[in-house]
């Protein structure tokens, strides 16, 4: 019933009553309304408030023991004095949806157009799903929304949404809702072209004067066209004789991916363990661990003789299979089940790790990796991944950087 309309018949108040208050937000709205309800002996079944650009929508579901038309008059008068609209609606005694499982659909992009969001909504409806709630997660550095969905045909819905993501050049993740989604506790990520914008070996190759040969081999390896270990050893041999002084110069040139510090800082504040596993070198992963206060760091160890690289690698190479093994080892060390881990990478050598994790995220990845990953993020901001974990912009720790 809108403000100013006739009051409902008194004998209807045995049903649960939904009171909706809308208008410009101001202090004490919730307290004032609850005070009126308390004075009438009402019982609150549910309550939810949303404010968008200082415009309030407040829903309160109540049960009133006895008919009390004076309460309705009091609420209407209160709303009138504050220039708020008050509506009343009788609803079912129990919700038919309350016990149904939910899926979380996260939609993310540098810009989200109405037609893209409409396509998402239609895909849910066409696969017998229902959107139960929509929450805006962020507007910076990307726009992100989280949709709580009572899904019908989940597999078909997921396929439709992945096609929409490709068509509209946005990112969409579909995850089971509930505690499992919010229980992630460990993030393990690749380094080259993920945590950092560069490829370590390419920077070393520039110092050694063999860039063209190394870059060509790197690209073929990342596309999965070459055996990773063989190609890595071949590239490292091209670095034979490089002086150690070049390492400090390369460290000075490394560019963190935008949002990397914010991403790690936020995860650490929330109690996550954060690790890196790299097909690059401990000369840089150990340094990055110190720079970012990471919990674990793994890479390949290059042999050094005197003050120069010998062109050889010592020990087991961190390749595709080893990355997945390290994910499991780090999770065990942290006491975290694999279902509560997140893995992030961009290349073919990350695929086993992405598949083994509770959530595998392809970050600005090669096409073959995007096709196989559970979740993709194609914006150039590492901290955008936080929204795929269900965090809101207000949860992000930007610090001083």
Secondary structure in CASP SS format (residue, H / E / C, confidence):
PFRMAT SS
TARGET T0000
AUTHOR 0000-0000-0000
METHOD secondary structure of the structure
MODEL  1
X C 1.00
X C 1.00
X C 1.00
X C 1.00
X C 1.00
X C 1.00
X C 1.00
X C 1.00
X C 1.00
X H 1.00
X H 1.00
X H 1.00
X C 1.00
X C 1.00
X C 1.00
X C 1.00
X E 1.00
X E 1.00
X E 1.00
X E 1.00
X E 1.00
X E 1.00
X E 1.00
X E 1.00
X C 1.00
X C 1.00
X C 1.00
X C 1.00
X H 1.00
X H 1.00
X H 1.00
X H 1.00
X H 1.00
X H 1.00
X H 1.00
X H 1.00
X H 1.00
X H 1.00
X H 1.00
X C 1.00
X C 1.00
X C 1.00
X E 1.00
X E 1.00
X E 1.00
X E 1.00
X E 1.00
X E 1.00
X E 1.00
X E 1.00
X E 1.00
X E 1.00
X C 1.00
X C 1.00
X E 1.00
X E 1.00
X E 1.00
X E 1.00
X E 1.00
X E 1.00
X E 1.00
X E 1.00
X E 1.00
X C 1.00
X C 1.00
X C 1.00
X C 1.00
X C 1.00
X H 1.00
X H 1.00
X H 1.00
X H 1.00
X H 1.00
X H 1.00
X H 1.00
X H 1.00
X H 1.00
X H 1.00
X H 1.00
X H 1.00
X H 1.00
X C 1.00
X C 1.00
X C 1.00
X E 1.00
X E 1.00
X E 1.00
X E 1.00
X E 1.00
X E 1.00
X C 1.00
X C 1.00
X C 1.00
X C 1.00
X C 1.00
X C 1.00
X C 1.00
X C 1.00
X C 1.00
X C 1.00
X C 1.00
X C 1.00
X E 1.00
X E 1.00
X E 1.00
X E 1.00
X E 1.00
X E 1.00
X E 1.00
X C 1.00
X C 1.00
X C 1.00
X C 1.00
X H 1.00
X H 1.00
X H 1.00
X H 1.00
X H 1.00
X H 1.00
X H 1.00
X H 1.00
X H 1.00
X H 1.00
X H 1.00
X H 1.00
X H 1.00
X C 1.00
X C 1.00
X C 1.00
X E 1.00
X E 1.00
X E 1.00
X E 1.00
X E 1.00
X E 1.00
X E 1.00
X E 1.00
X E 1.00
X C 1.00
X C 1.00
X C 1.00
X C 1.00
X E 1.00
X E 1.00
X E 1.00
X E 1.00
X E 1.00
X E 1.00
X E 1.00
X E 1.00
X C 1.00
X C 1.00
X C 1.00
X H 1.00
X H 1.00
X H 1.00
X H 1.00
X H 1.00
X H 1.00
X H 1.00
X H 1.00
X H 1.00
X H 1.00
X H 1.00
X H 1.00
X H 1.00
X H 1.00
X H 1.00
X C 1.00
X C 1.00
X E 1.00
X E 1.00
X E 1.00
X E 1.00
X E 1.00
X E 1.00
X C 1.00
X C 1.00
X H 1.00
X H 1.00
X H 1.00
X H 1.00
X C 1.00
X C 1.00
X C 1.00
X E 1.00
X E 1.00
X E 1.00
X E 1.00
X C 1.00
X C 1.00
X E 1.00
X C 1.00
X C 1.00
X C 1.00
X E 1.00
X C 1.00
X C 1.00
X C 1.00
X H 1.00
X H 1.00
X H 1.00
X H 1.00
X H 1.00
X H 1.00
X H 1.00
X H 1.00
X H 1.00
X C 1.00
X C 1.00
X H 1.00
X H 1.00
X H 1.00
X H 1.00
X H 1.00
X H 1.00
X H 1.00
X H 1.00
X H 1.00
X H 1.00
X H 1.00
X H 1.00
X C 1.00
X C 1.00
X C 1.00
X C 1.00
X C 1.00
X H 1.00
X H 1.00
X H 1.00
X H 1.00
X H 1.00
X H 1.00
X H 1.00
X H 1.00
X H 1.00
X H 1.00
X C 1.00
X C 1.00
X C 1.00
X C 1.00
X C 1.00
X E 1.00
X C 1.00
X H 1.00
X H 1.00
X H 1.00
X H 1.00
X H 1.00
X H 1.00
X H 1.00
X H 1.00
X H 1.00
X C 1.00
X C 1.00
X E 1.00
X C 1.00
X C 1.00
X C 1.00
X H 1.00
X H 1.00
X H 1.00
X H 1.00
X H 1.00
X H 1.00
X H 1.00
X H 1.00
X H 1.00
X H 1.00
X C 1.00
X C 1.00
X C 1.00
X E 1.00
X E 1.00
X E 1.00
X E 1.00
X E 1.00
X E 1.00
X E 1.00
X E 1.00
X E 1.00
X H 1.00
X H 1.00
X H 1.00
X H 1.00
X H 1.00
X H 1.00
X H 1.00
X H 1.00
X H 1.00
X H 1.00
X H 1.00
X C 1.00
X C 1.00
X C 1.00
X E 1.00
X E 1.00
X E 1.00
X E 1.00
X E 1.00
X E 1.00
X E 1.00
X E 1.00
X E 1.00
X E 1.00
X C 1.00
X C 1.00
X E 1.00
X E 1.00
X E 1.00
X E 1.00
X E 1.00
X E 1.00
X E 1.00
X C 1.00
X C 1.00
X C 1.00
X C 1.00
X C 1.00
X H 1.00
X H 1.00
X H 1.00
X H 1.00
X H 1.00
X H 1.00
X H 1.00
X H 1.00
X H 1.00
X H 1.00
X H 1.00
X H 1.00
X H 1.00
X H 1.00
X H 1.00
X C 1.00
X C 1.00
X C 1.00
X H 1.00
X H 1.00
X H 1.00
X E 1.00
X E 1.00
X E 1.00
X E 1.00
X E 1.00
X C 1.00
X C 1.00
X H 1.00
X H 1.00
X H 1.00
X H 1.00
X H 1.00
X H 1.00
X H 1.00
X H 1.00
X H 1.00
X C 1.00
X C 1.00
X E 1.00
X E 1.00
X E 1.00
X E 1.00
X E 1.00
X C 1.00
X C 1.00
X C 1.00
X H 1.00
X H 1.00
X H 1.00
X H 1.00
X H 1.00
X H 1.00
X C 1.00
X C 1.00
X E 1.00
X E 1.00
X E 1.00
X C 1.00
X C 1.00
X C 1.00
X C 1.00
X H 1.00
X H 1.00
X H 1.00
X H 1.00
X H 1.00
X H 1.00
X H 1.00
X C 1.00
X C 1.00
X C 1.00
X C 1.00
X H 1.00
X H 1.00
X H 1.00
X C 1.00
X C 1.00
X C 1.00
X C 1.00
X C 1.00
X C 1.00
END
